[in-house]
Amino acid sequence: MNNCKLDKYPSPRKTDLQKCLGKLISAIQKEWGEQLGETTAADLSEDVMDLAHTLLQAKTAEGVRGVLGNLTIQQYLGDVWVQGHPNVKKCISEVENALNRT
């Protein structure tokens, strides 16, 4: 007999901000995957992915704002990198909109 009651420990609900950050990370991962074999480019994309994970780990809008300081998300991730990877811009906009709603 299984005595473990999973409903006793419900998984926390993700906020809109966390969902948007997750989508941003996925978009960055896609860019990174397309660059495998291009050592320098892939390494830089991996660094950008780490920065996005730091935002996700901040958990709250206040925490994300604290990580960003006076920077925009694009500045935080790196203007040059974002300009070179326009597919992530929509996700950045979604994160910014979620931040502005909270």
LODO-969535 format. One record per residue (C-alpha): x, y, z; residue in one letter; residue number from 1. Coordinates in steps of 0.05 Angstrom, whole numbers, plus 5000, padded with zeros to 4 digits. Example, Ala and Ser with C-alpha at 12.3 -4.5 7.8 and 13.67 -1.06 7.14 Angstrom:
residues 2
DOTOR     x     y     z  rest   nr
DOTOR  5246  4910  5156     a    1
DOTOR  5273  4979  5143     s    2
end
This chain:
residues 102
DOTOR     x     y     z  rest   nr
DOTOR  5000  5000  5000     m    1
DOTOR  5027  5069  4982     n    2
DOTOR  5021  5118  5040     n    3
DOTOR  5050  5176  5001     c    4
DOTOR  4998  5230  4989     k    5
DOTOR  5022  5274  4933     l    6
DOTOR  4965  5324  4941     d    7
DOTOR  4991  5339  5011     k    8
DOTOR  5051  5374  4979     y    9
DOTOR  5025  5410  4919     p   10
DOTOR  5076  5439  4872     s   11
DOTOR  5079  5514  4876     p   12
DOTOR  5044  5551  4820     r   13
DOTOR  5089  5590  4773     k   14
DOTOR  5076  5663  4766     t   15
DOTOR  5068  5695  4697     d   16
DOTOR  5137  5724  4706     l   17
DOTOR  5168  5655  4720     q   18
DOTOR  5132  5626  4660     k   19
DOTOR  5158  5682  4615     c   20
DOTOR  5229  5673  4642     l   21
DOTOR  5223  5598  4628     g   22
DOTOR  5204  5614  4556     k   23
DOTOR  5263  5661  4551     l   24
DOTOR  5310  5607  4575     i   25
DOTOR  5280  5559  4525     s   26
DOTOR  5291  5609  4468     a   27
DOTOR  5363  5620  4490     i   28
DOTOR  5374  5544  4494     q   29
DOTOR  5349  5538  4423     k   30
DOTOR  5399  5590  4400     e   31
DOTOR  5453  5555  4439     w   32
DOTOR  5435  5488  4408     g   33
DOTOR  5441  5517  4338     e   34
DOTOR  5511  5542  4355     q   35
DOTOR  5540  5477  4380     l   36
DOTOR  5606  5466  4345     g   37
DOTOR  5619  5541  4343     e   38
DOTOR  5658  5543  4407     t   39
DOTOR  5660  5617  4421     t   40
DOTOR  5588  5631  4400     a   41
DOTOR  5562  5571  4439     a   42
DOTOR  5602  5591  4501     d   43
DOTOR  5574  5662  4498     l   44
DOTOR  5503  5636  4491     s   45
DOTOR  5514  5590  4550     e   46
DOTOR  5536  5650  4591     d   47
DOTOR  5472  5687  4570     v   48
DOTOR  5431  5625  4590     m   49
DOTOR  5464  5627  4659     d   50
DOTOR  5445  5700  4666     l   51
DOTOR  5373  5683  4649     a   52
DOTOR  5373  5627  4700     h   53
DOTOR  5396  5677  4752     t   54
DOTOR  5334  5719  4736     l   55
DOTOR  5290  5658  4743     l   56
DOTOR  5322  5640  4810     q   57
DOTOR  5305  5709  4836     a   58
DOTOR  5233  5683  4837     k   59
DOTOR  5196  5748  4846     t   60
DOTOR  5189  5813  4807     a   61
DOTOR  5224  5848  4865     e   62
DOTOR  5280  5797  4863     g   63
DOTOR  5288  5804  4787     v   64
DOTOR  5289  5879  4793     r   65
DOTOR  5343  5872  4845     g   66
DOTOR  5385  5830  4799     v   67
DOTOR  5375  5877  4740     l   68
DOTOR  5389  5941  4779     g   69
DOTOR  5383  5997  4729     n   70
DOTOR  5392  5952  4669     l   71
DOTOR  5339  5929  4620     t   72
DOTOR  5335  5855  4607     i   73
DOTOR  5368  5865  4540     q   74
DOTOR  5425  5903  4572     q   75
DOTOR  5432  5850  4627     y   76
DOTOR  5436  5794  4576     l   77
DOTOR  5481  5835  4531     g   78
DOTOR  5458  5882  4476     d   79
DOTOR  5505  5853  4424     v   80
DOTOR  5483  5782  4438     w   81
DOTOR  5409  5799  4436     v   82
DOTOR  5418  5838  4371     q   83
DOTOR  5452  5777  4341     g   84
DOTOR  5395  5732  4364     h   85
DOTOR  5330  5768  4346     p   86
DOTOR  5288  5706  4360     n   87
DOTOR  5293  5719  4435     v   88
DOTOR  5267  5790  4431     k   89
DOTOR  5194  5770  4436     k   90
DOTOR  5209  5731  4500     c   91
DOTOR  5247  5790  4528     i   92
DOTOR  5186  5834  4514     s   93
DOTOR  5141  5784  4549     e   94
DOTOR  5186  5784  4611     v   95
DOTOR  5186  5860  4612     e   96
DOTOR  5110  5861  4606     n   97
DOTOR  5103  5811  4663     a   98
DOTOR  5151  5854  4705     l   99
DOTOR  5110  5916  4691     n  100
DOTOR  5045  5881  4711     r  101
DOTOR  5072  5867  4781     t  102
end
